[in-house]
Amino acid sequence: MSAELVVVLGLGLGYFALLLGCGVAIERGRIPVRVTRHPLVYTLALGIYASAWAVYASIEFASQAGFGYLAYYLGAAGAFLLAPVLLVPIQRITRTYQLSSIADLFAFRFRSRWVGSLVTLLSLLAVLPLLGIQVKTLSEAVFHLTQSRYSDGVALLFCAAIALAAILCGARHRHQHRHDTLLGILALESLIKLAAMLALGGVALWWVFSGPQDLQQWLDGPGAALQAATPRLESAQWRTLLLLFFAAAFMMPHLFQITFAENLSRHTLLQASWTLPLYLLLLALPVPLVWWAAQSIASEIPLPAYAAYLLSSHWGVGSLAFVAGLAAASGTMIMMALSLSGMVLNHGVLVARPPEARSNLYGWLLWLRRALIVAVVASGWLFAEGISRDHTLTDLGLAAFVGIAQCLPGMLALLYWPGANRNGMVAGLIGGALIWLWGLWLPLLLKAPLPALVFIDLMPPGAPDWYTTTLISLSVNIVLLIVVSLFTRTSEGERSAAEACSVDAVIRSKRLPLEAASARDFQAPLAQALGDEAADREVARALKALNLGPEERRPYALRRLRDRIQANLSGLMGPSVARDIVDRYLPYRHDDTPGTDDIHFVESRLEAYRSRLTGLARELDGLRRHHRQTLAYLPVGLCVLGDDDELTLWNQALSELSGISGESVIGAHRDSLPAPWPALLAQALSATGAPLYKQPVNLHGRDHFLTLHKAALSGLDSRGGSVILVEDHTEMKWLEEELVHAARLASIGQLAAGVAHEIGNPITGISSLAQNLRFDTDDPALLETADHIQTLTERVSKIVNSLVGFAHGGRQALAPPAEPVALGQITDDALHLIHLARSGEDVTFDNACPATLMVQGDRQRLTQVMVNLLGNARDACQAPGRVTVEAGEHNGLVWWRVTDNGEGIAPSVKDHLFEPFTTTKAPGEGTGLGLSVAYQIISEHQGRIECASPPSGQSRGTAMTLWLPLYQQDDRPAHGQDTDC
Amino acid sequence: MYVYRLLLFLVFGGYLLSPILMGGWNEPGTAWYRPFLIWGALIALTLWLEQKRKLDER
């Protein structure tokens, strides 16, 4: 073994050790996530598009077609420039349905495992020549550096290292993981490749030439003849090449996976729309420089692909070219192995042998995947050893690119023509692929041209094989796709998948009921297909992704759960197998009722796509949102139910009234609502004609009276269902009761007026008799009794006058006399009267009012107020009770407070405390007029009453505080008092 | 979304006109870096459109 070979081996293995170190650093978190998930890392990982073709075949192609080599870079740049209209829609579909390969995408769209298998087979055949290029360039690069006969063996060793790297990066874990490590390693490879290529360009420009001007002088002078001798690409051939590389940029299996399945977000993809073209520009720049430099050095270049090795005899320059080629080949082969192994697994192995319920499903799939990775890399090596040697890199690469371009008509139909069906797709693909195999692939295999194609006469004479084969195969492909699709039947499943895939289309999902009644019911049927462990994990994973709980029962949520499980299984086993499992084990319940559109789902999709709508669609969406908001913010409760009793709308007012958020019940069945709503809504739905008026219901512990109006949603384009308007008439009901109460009060007032009139005469008689008694006796006890009788009769007269005044509109019958009165004295009088009642002996009364504190008013009426307050305070106290009367001055007002240590006043009573006939006493013990009369009297004295229960700083009791104007010496009597009329 | 239409116009226009441009690149006396300058200008335009799209969707 030569020393050069040992050095190359060291260089290559050192390179793989560097990749391994980078992978370990990412796995262990040594490199921050903000770096590994940066959009630039994704762009660099996309740089695997630049395979060994970019390093070697581009120079070869430049030697054959001049600037025509740029088609490889500009085609891919064009695809990414169109990312918003081309790649983002594909990304949306692949992310939504967890489709990781181009075969998954086609199998999903055309609802056919045959389409998936066919695309997999075509991809495998198309990729083999490209794999062959990678291995061939590795082997030949080693040979150019070392001239060793062991170069093939070294290439095999590198292939083994690449297979190992692919397994470590993409098939190491049993469960699916984000491939940060994979992206990081591919980005590093792209960076090394770019640095090596720029260095080679630098060598060519400043080492071989003396700078840009020297190069230009060479091109205009000695090199002009060489450039003039370089063949030119025809316009049509140039355009065809652009188309081929455009298609390859996102449809080659490894590029599809890195572009869509390993993508971080829509934002990163959009950013790649200009960063990837920039990367490709930098990579394309050194290619002509290297070629021109080699031309300027050597008059004869037998293998233009390896012109970089002629730039200098310095070993470092050759090493740069070798490292660039190794980085390009290994990155491409790693991704090819991962993507093709997944495709063969999902659309070959699992279709031929569906997974059975096994205890270790994930492990089984993992080992299958690893074996397939090794098989893909080995097939690339075998292809290179057996076939690639006898062909140029350009021939091999173009055969691969034309092969994969056969998927382009199907891809465009997938995005833009919902009318395409699986028959058309299969016919077009088979037709195009057969022509491609005959025109390009089999000649590679047989190393000899086959008889000319039937349409060859239509092509320009002397056109290269790749050009004629491309035109004929794509034409046949497109014609078959269109014609067969137009004349054959499209299944219902294909139609819905076509809507899901079409640009600007929204899936009109049907609202079908599932057999499973809750999320928990998903596990057992799935276990029959996947085994207990996998079923548990998949259900839990889907629930977590949707933020649902295992007790979820809403039909809408269960449908989303089913979709999510299908999408997750699709990522694991491909869409065909996933669909079979879900259809069989999580079926819909098929009854006679036709499924209606899932409006809520459609709306959620519309919300997500809003920014993509333009023109009339955007205006219509604006109107939809306006009407939606009108219903959502309607100040009256509103809900909409489908014909299957599934709730499709629950507006904000109804959420506030019911305490049930719309988010938690939209998509739920009516019966799953909390009480009393199921019964109430059922009653409304079954009612015919008149609304349900003032239905008593208890919501959050309070009685409510709800009125429900119903309307059936029918007519043209209607999706059926009913709308129910829920009005809260609780307040109105209370007002009605108040009205009745007020009418009753008015009647009682009239009655009281009559009674008062009748009582007035006997009272006057009693008063006269008491006065007479004072003249008839000298007994002090009798005289005192007579005084008391007279005082009490005066008080009765006042009460009678009050009743009459109340009955006549709440005004005092007579104007109150305004005189200065001492609050201490009034309090004493009131206490004296209270004591006469001979009840409340266990209650202690304290009069703490200052004797000098005076107000201006009617002594009798103020005494009446105090008697009422003291009476209430006494009745509220339990033995031993204590009632305190205090008074004081504050800001020109007098406060006069009665405080007891009783039980206090209930909040419900407190709101109506001063209304007539409000009482908590037993029937016959209180009229309910005491505080009402007190309120009236104090109001007439320009004062107010405040109630604190319990008083501030106390745990129980009540404080009634009267606020009255302070009497001052210069006060004049009040004028303009109302009089009874 | 209107930005996307501009992109479509740009890319398909470039696709159709590119053979004319390529003919110029191969003429003697043409600066060797001219294709890369045009390409760079196209990238700058895309970057500008991308910024505009972000503003549109905000």
Interface residues (C-beta under 8 A of the other chain):
Chain A: G66 F67 G68 L70 L74 A77 G78 L81 L82 P84 V85 P212 L215 Q216 L219 D220 A224 Q227 A228 R232 L233 S235 W238 R239 L242 L270 Q271 S273 W274 P277 L278 L281 A284 L285 P288 W292 S611 R612 L613 T614 R618
Chain B: M1 Y2 V3 Y4 L7 L8 L10 V11 G14 Y15 L16 S18 P19 M22 W25 N26 P28 G29 A31 W32 Y33 P35 F36 W39 G40 L42 I43 T46 L47 E50 R53 D56 E57
